[in-house]
Amino acid sequence: MSTLDHTLKPEGTVVRRLEVMTGTGRRRRFSDEDKTRMIEETLAPGAVVSEVARRHGITPQQLFTWRRQARQPVGAAATPETPAFVPAVIEAPAPERRACRQERKQARAIVRAAGAIELEIDGVTVRVGRGAEARTIAAVIRALKASA
């Protein structure tokens, strides 16, 4: 017998499942009810997403995508939200005039405060002076946002 001799029934091999694909292989469409039903199956205690996906003939990635979309609020935009900006208020320095010692001391304090940053979040005002470390400022802002 030659090595090129082929048989229709190979010995020792059992075919357990055979799928016949017909048609043009177009993209399948699922209704919202079908998607919801499949998502609910994955949320059951002990459910495995891969098993649910295999049972319905879809990939686990597709099912995870539907789950992520279901978590988004209705009407949420697909594009990220544009950043919000706050107005910057710049105060003009007080006009110079001849002053006594106490007023000169106050003027020096104002000059030292010049270049300071003032943040207002939910009614809390934080003034950041010169020389403040960026890490400290970031920590304060995070703390204010967390309490807001």
Residue frames relative to the residue before (quaternion, step in Angstrom):
aa qw qx qy qz dx dy dz
M 1.0000 0.0000 0.0000 0.0000 0.00 0.00 0.00
S 0.4086 -0.7300 0.5040 0.2148 3.55 -0.94 0.89
T 0.5625 -0.5959 0.4489 0.3563 3.60 -1.21 0.47
L 0.6523 0.5108 -0.3161 0.4622 3.57 1.21 -0.32
D 0.4717 0.6751 -0.4378 0.3606 3.57 1.29 0.01
H 0.1153 -0.8104 0.5738 0.0273 3.57 -0.53 1.16
T 0.1824 -0.7643 0.6065 0.1213 3.53 -1.08 0.67
L 0.5339 -0.6389 0.4524 0.3195 3.54 -1.15 0.54
K 0.7634 0.2395 -0.1464 0.5818 3.57 1.16 -0.56
P 0.2118 -0.7870 0.5628 0.1380 3.57 -0.19 1.18
E 0.4634 -0.6974 0.4771 0.2671 3.55 -0.96 0.84
G 0.8231 0.2689 -0.1975 0.4596 3.55 -1.08 0.78
T 0.6559 0.4790 -0.3236 0.4854 3.62 1.21 0.05
V 0.1276 -0.7847 0.6044 0.0520 3.54 -0.86 0.99
V 0.2713 -0.7436 0.5889 0.1634 3.57 -0.81 0.98
R 0.2090 -0.8154 0.5316 0.0938 3.56 -0.56 1.15
R 0.8039 0.0140 0.0222 0.5941 3.56 1.00 -0.72
L 0.0372 -0.7838 0.6198 -0.0092 3.50 -1.00 0.86
E 0.1153 -0.7922 0.5974 0.0487 3.57 -0.75 1.05
V 0.1565 -0.7601 0.6250 0.0845 3.54 -0.99 0.90
M 0.1877 -0.7880 0.5808 0.0806 3.55 -0.61 1.16
T 0.0224 -0.7930 0.6086 -0.0114 3.52 -0.80 1.02
G 0.6775 0.4834 -0.3545 0.4263 3.56 -1.17 0.32
T 0.6808 -0.5171 0.3599 0.3737 3.51 -1.36 -0.08
G 0.4646 -0.6975 0.4443 0.3166 3.59 1.22 -0.09
R 0.2167 0.8004 -0.5292 0.1799 3.54 1.02 0.74
R 0.6348 -0.5295 0.4102 0.3853 3.53 -1.29 0.36
R 0.3766 -0.7297 0.5264 0.2205 3.55 -0.88 0.96
R 0.2245 -0.7569 0.6014 0.1228 3.54 -1.13 0.67
F 0.1506 -0.7812 0.6020 0.0680 3.55 -0.93 0.94
S 0.4458 -0.6733 0.5152 0.2872 3.56 -0.99 0.80
D 0.6532 -0.5093 0.3822 0.4098 3.57 -1.27 0.35
E 0.6243 0.5392 -0.3396 0.4520 3.59 1.08 -0.69
D 0.6442 0.5092 -0.3236 0.4701 3.60 0.99 -0.81
K 0.6486 0.5129 -0.3188 0.4632 3.57 0.92 -0.89
T 0.6576 0.5142 -0.3085 0.4561 3.58 0.91 -0.94
R 0.6487 0.5205 -0.3175 0.4555 3.58 0.93 -0.86
M 0.6743 0.4867 -0.2981 0.4685 3.60 0.93 -0.88
I 0.6335 0.5210 -0.3279 0.4688 3.59 1.02 -0.79
E 0.6536 0.5136 -0.3157 0.4576 3.59 0.94 -0.86
E 0.6081 0.5502 -0.3531 0.4503 3.59 1.08 -0.67
T 0.6777 0.4901 -0.3003 0.4586 3.60 1.00 -0.77
L 0.6680 0.5165 -0.3015 0.4428 3.60 1.15 -0.50
A 0.4800 0.6606 -0.4410 0.3726 3.60 1.27 -0.13
P 0.5734 -0.5947 0.4219 0.3735 3.62 -1.03 0.69
G 0.8224 0.2177 -0.1878 0.4909 3.56 -0.91 0.99
A 0.4832 0.6707 -0.4427 0.3474 3.61 1.24 -0.02
V 0.2194 -0.7452 0.6173 0.1242 3.56 -1.14 0.73
V 0.4796 -0.7086 0.4421 0.2691 3.54 -0.64 1.19
S 0.6452 0.5333 -0.3322 0.4347 3.60 0.92 -0.83
E 0.6592 0.5045 -0.3141 0.4607 3.58 0.99 -0.80
V 0.6420 0.5114 -0.3233 0.4709 3.58 0.99 -0.84
A 0.6552 0.5117 -0.3119 0.4600 3.58 0.93 -0.90
R 0.6559 0.5132 -0.3109 0.4580 3.60 0.91 -0.90
R 0.6460 0.5344 -0.3181 0.4426 3.57 0.97 -0.86
H 0.7474 0.3746 -0.2073 0.5080 3.61 1.07 -0.72
G 0.5076 -0.6938 0.3996 0.3184 3.60 1.26 0.09
I 0.5818 0.5281 -0.4043 0.4682 3.58 1.06 0.73
T 0.5539 -0.5956 0.4506 0.3679 3.56 -1.27 0.18
P 0.5995 -0.5648 0.4154 0.3860 3.59 -1.13 0.52
Q 0.5974 0.5772 -0.3635 0.4216 3.60 1.08 -0.68
Q 0.6367 0.5239 -0.3312 0.4588 3.57 1.01 -0.81
L 0.6641 0.5053 -0.2979 0.4636 3.56 0.96 -0.87
F 0.6414 0.5040 -0.3243 0.4790 3.60 1.01 -0.76
T 0.6211 0.5317 -0.3408 0.4641 3.61 1.05 -0.72
W 0.6570 0.4957 -0.3149 0.4727 3.60 0.92 -0.84
R 0.6326 0.5249 -0.3359 0.4598 3.60 1.01 -0.76
R 0.6540 0.5069 -0.3111 0.4675 3.60 0.96 -0.89
Q 0.6594 0.5016 -0.3092 0.4669 3.60 0.96 -0.84
A 0.6435 0.5300 -0.3238 0.4474 3.60 1.06 -0.73
R 0.6425 0.5291 -0.3224 0.4508 3.60 1.15 -0.57
Q 0.5987 0.5729 -0.3690 0.4210 3.59 1.16 -0.47
P 0.5334 -0.6305 0.4472 0.3435 3.59 -1.01 0.73
V 0.5882 -0.5776 0.4322 0.3655 3.54 -1.16 0.64
G 0.8086 0.2351 -0.1984 0.5015 3.56 -0.91 0.94
A 0.4086 0.7016 -0.4909 0.3158 3.60 1.23 0.18
A 0.4570 -0.6910 0.4908 0.2697 3.54 -0.94 0.89
A 0.5076 -0.6501 0.4755 0.3060 3.54 -1.12 0.67
T 0.6724 0.4578 -0.2970 0.5002 3.57 1.17 -0.52
P 0.5665 -0.6030 0.4217 0.3710 3.59 -1.04 0.61
E 0.5909 -0.5931 0.4212 0.3487 3.52 -1.15 0.68
T 0.4787 -0.6573 0.4933 0.3089 3.56 -1.01 0.77
P 0.5333 -0.6480 0.4254 0.3386 3.59 -0.94 0.77
A 0.3870 -0.7052 0.5467 0.2322 3.54 -1.11 0.73
F 0.1800 -0.7829 0.5891 0.0879 3.55 -0.98 0.82
V 0.2655 -0.7356 0.5993 0.1709 3.54 -1.17 0.61
P 0.5209 -0.6441 0.4448 0.3405 3.57 -1.03 0.65
A 0.3090 -0.7208 0.5902 0.1913 3.55 -1.11 0.73
V 0.1658 -0.7839 0.5941 0.0717 3.57 -0.81 1.02
I 0.0959 -0.7876 0.6081 0.0240 3.55 -0.70 1.09
E 0.2141 -0.7839 0.5732 0.1057 3.52 -0.71 1.12
A 0.4483 -0.6784 0.5150 0.2711 3.54 -0.99 0.87
P 0.5158 -0.6373 0.4583 0.3432 3.61 -1.00 0.72
A 0.5760 -0.5901 0.4382 0.3579 3.53 -1.15 0.65
P 0.5438 -0.6195 0.4423 0.3534 3.61 -1.04 0.70
E 0.4609 -0.6895 0.4863 0.2753 3.58 -1.03 0.85
R 0.0862 0.7628 -0.6387 0.0536 3.50 -1.14 0.72
R 0.6215 -0.5322 0.4069 0.4061 3.48 -1.21 0.29
A 0.0075 -0.8353 0.5471 -0.0538 3.51 -0.67 1.09
C 0.5419 -0.6037 0.4758 0.3397 3.50 -1.29 0.38
R 0.7614 -0.3946 0.2609 0.4434 3.58 -1.32 0.11
Q 0.6614 0.5109 -0.3116 0.4521 3.63 0.89 -0.90
E 0.6720 0.4871 -0.3013 0.4694 3.56 0.95 -0.85
R 0.6251 0.5249 -0.3442 0.4640 3.59 1.07 -0.70
K 0.6225 0.5357 -0.3345 0.4623 3.60 1.04 -0.74
Q 0.6580 0.4928 -0.3018 0.4829 3.56 0.98 -0.84
A 0.6311 0.5349 -0.3312 0.4537 3.58 1.01 -0.79
R 0.6396 0.5145 -0.3284 0.4673 3.61 1.01 -0.78
A 0.6324 0.5232 -0.3290 0.4671 3.59 1.04 -0.75
I 0.6397 0.5136 -0.3219 0.4726 3.58 1.04 -0.76
V 0.6427 0.5141 -0.3252 0.4658 3.58 0.98 -0.85
R 0.6410 0.5132 -0.3282 0.4669 3.62 1.00 -0.79
A 0.6832 0.4766 -0.2824 0.4757 3.57 1.06 -0.75
A 0.5012 0.6423 -0.4395 0.3783 3.60 1.23 -0.31
G 0.7480 0.3217 -0.2736 0.5120 3.54 -0.94 0.87
A 0.4887 0.6511 -0.4379 0.3815 3.56 1.27 0.10
I 0.3404 -0.7090 0.5814 0.2085 3.52 -1.26 0.53
E 0.1222 -0.7828 0.6077 0.0546 3.54 -0.96 0.89
L 0.1043 -0.7968 0.5949 0.0161 3.57 -0.70 1.16
E 0.0528 -0.7765 0.6267 0.0389 3.54 -1.00 0.80
I 0.0573 0.7846 -0.6091 0.1008 3.55 -0.61 1.23
D 0.8436 -0.1184 0.0258 0.5231 3.58 -0.62 1.19
G 0.7644 -0.3990 0.2001 0.4653 3.56 0.81 0.99
V 0.6183 0.4998 -0.3550 0.4919 3.61 1.24 -0.05
T 0.1694 -0.7934 0.5807 0.0681 3.55 -0.79 1.07
V 0.0615 -0.7762 0.6275 0.0068 3.55 -0.89 0.99
R 0.1501 -0.7755 0.6081 0.0788 3.57 -0.84 0.99
V 0.1412 -0.7844 0.6025 0.0427 3.55 -0.80 1.07
G 0.2318 -0.8039 0.5384 0.1012 3.56 -0.58 1.18
R 0.7141 -0.4091 0.3359 0.4581 3.51 -1.34 -0.06
G 0.7973 0.3401 -0.2335 0.4406 3.53 -1.16 0.61
A 0.4765 0.6578 -0.4611 0.3573 3.61 1.20 0.02
E 0.4608 -0.6890 0.4874 0.2745 3.56 -1.00 0.83
A 0.5679 -0.6236 0.4261 0.3272 3.55 -1.03 0.84
R 0.6339 0.5354 -0.3392 0.4433 3.61 1.00 -0.77
T 0.6519 0.5107 -0.3159 0.4630 3.57 0.99 -0.80
I 0.6475 0.5123 -0.3156 0.4676 3.57 0.95 -0.87
A 0.6559 0.5108 -0.3147 0.4581 3.60 0.92 -0.89
A 0.6473 0.5189 -0.3229 0.4555 3.60 0.99 -0.79
V 0.6473 0.5133 -0.3155 0.4669 3.59 1.01 -0.81
I 0.6555 0.5054 -0.3133 0.4656 3.58 0.94 -0.87
R 0.6425 0.5109 -0.3265 0.4685 3.62 0.96 -0.82
A 0.6572 0.5115 -0.3147 0.4555 3.58 0.94 -0.83
L 0.6532 0.4997 -0.3144 0.4740 3.58 1.01 -0.78
K 0.6586 0.5008 -0.3171 0.4635 3.60 0.94 -0.80
A 0.6463 0.5298 -0.3206 0.4458 3.57 1.00 -0.79
S 0.7040 0.4452 -0.2716 0.4821 3.58 1.01 -0.72
A 0.5634 0.6176 -0.3832 0.3929 3.61 1.25 -0.28
